[in-house]
Amino acid sequence: MEKVNSIITSLLLIVMLSCNSSPTQIFVGPNGNDTNGKGSIEKPYASLERAREEVRKLKSEGKTGNGIQVNLRAGVYYRTEAFTLTEGDSGISEEFPVVYTAYNNEEVVIHGGVSIPVGKKSNAISPDILSRFQPGVRDEIIEVDLQKEGITNYGKMRPVGYSRPFGPTWAELFVNGEPYELARWPNDSTVKMGKVIDRGSVPRNGDFSNRGGVFHFDTDRPLSWQSHNDIWISGYFGAGWAEDAVELAEIDTDNKTFKTKQASLYGFISGQKFSRW
C-alpha cells in the first residue's frame, strides 16, 4: 500500500511541476542577429519578425509547451513598417499564450522614426530659402537633407480637427526626445478672421461637395508670404470649440482674402480665429 501511495505521490508531483513550469523563452535584442542568433539570452535574434518566425515554427512542431514568451531586451528598435500578428500567432489557449514583453521590465522603445545624427545639419542655406524667413531668425535656421539620409516618404498632410476621421500622421521631428511643432504663425496664439465672403460647403449639414471658403484677413503678415503653395490654416472657424485645419488654395494679396481648398466642418460662418502652418 505504501508503494502505491508513493507512486501516486510521485505522479502528482510530476503533474504539479509540469503545470508550474515556465513558458518557452525567446529573446530579441538591438544587437542580436537574425542569421546566427539562437533566440537565447546570450545570442538573441535582432527582429520581431525573426522571433515570430520561431514562434510559428515551434507551434507547427507542437512545441508550445506552457506557452511562449518573447522577451525584448533594453534598447530602441527602429521600424519602417508595421509588425503584424494574426490569430495564428496566438497561443494554444488562454492558459498557454504567446506573449511579447520587455524582459525583466527593461526599457524598450519600438520606434517608427529614423535617427539623424546632429552632424548631418548644415548652416549653408541658399539665399532664396533664407529670404522666406523674417530677418530676425535667419541666423538660427539649419537644414538637413532628408533624401541623403534615405528619407523620401514625408507622409501627407490632410484636413484634421474636430470630428475629422483619424488617419496616419505626416512626418514629425523629435529633438532629444521632444516633439517639435511645424513652423507656424503666430507661434503661440491665433489672429482674428476678417469678414466671411463665402462660407463654403458645410459637411456638417450634409453638403459634401467640399467647396472651400473665402474670407478676409485683417493683418499684413500674409502679404509677405512669398510662396503660396502648401500653406495650411488651423483655427476655430465656425464654433469656438470645434478646431479645424484646411489647406489654402489662394491668397489674394490685393483684396487681402484667403480661399481654401477644402470645406470647414461648420463652414466659415462666424469669423473666429486662425493660425498658419
Secondary structure as GFF3:
##gff-version 3
##sequence-region A 1 277
A	DSSP	alpha_helix	2	20	.	.	.	ID=ss1
A	DSSP	beta_strand	24	28	.	.	.	ID=ss2
A	DSSP	alpha_helix	48	60	.	.	.	ID=ss3
A	DSSP	beta_strand	68	72	.	.	.	ID=ss4
A	DSSP	beta_strand	75	78	.	.	.	ID=ss5
A	DSSP	three_ten_helix	87	89	.	.	.	ID=ss6
A	DSSP	beta_strand	98	102	.	.	.	ID=ss7
A	DSSP	three_ten_helix	103	105	.	.	.	ID=ss8
A	DSSP	beta_strand	108	111	.	.	.	ID=ss9
A	DSSP	three_ten_helix	118	120	.	.	.	ID=ss10
A	DSSP	alpha_helix	127	130	.	.	.	ID=ss11
A	DSSP	three_ten_helix	135	140	.	.	.	ID=ss12
A	DSSP	three_ten_helix	147	149	.	.	.	ID=ss13
A	DSSP	beta_strand	160	161	.	.	.	ID=ss14
A	DSSP	beta_strand	174	175	.	.	.	ID=ss15
A	DSSP	beta_strand	178	179	.	.	.	ID=ss16
A	DSSP	beta_strand	191	198	.	.	.	ID=ss17
A	DSSP	three_ten_helix	203	205	.	.	.	ID=ss18
A	DSSP	beta_strand	214	217	.	.	.	ID=ss19
A	DSSP	three_ten_helix	221	224	.	.	.	ID=ss20
A	DSSP	beta_strand	232	236	.	.	.	ID=ss21
A	DSSP	beta_strand	244	252	.	.	.	ID=ss22
A	DSSP	beta_strand	257	260	.	.	.	ID=ss23
A	DSSP	beta_strand	273	276	.	.	.	ID=ss24
###
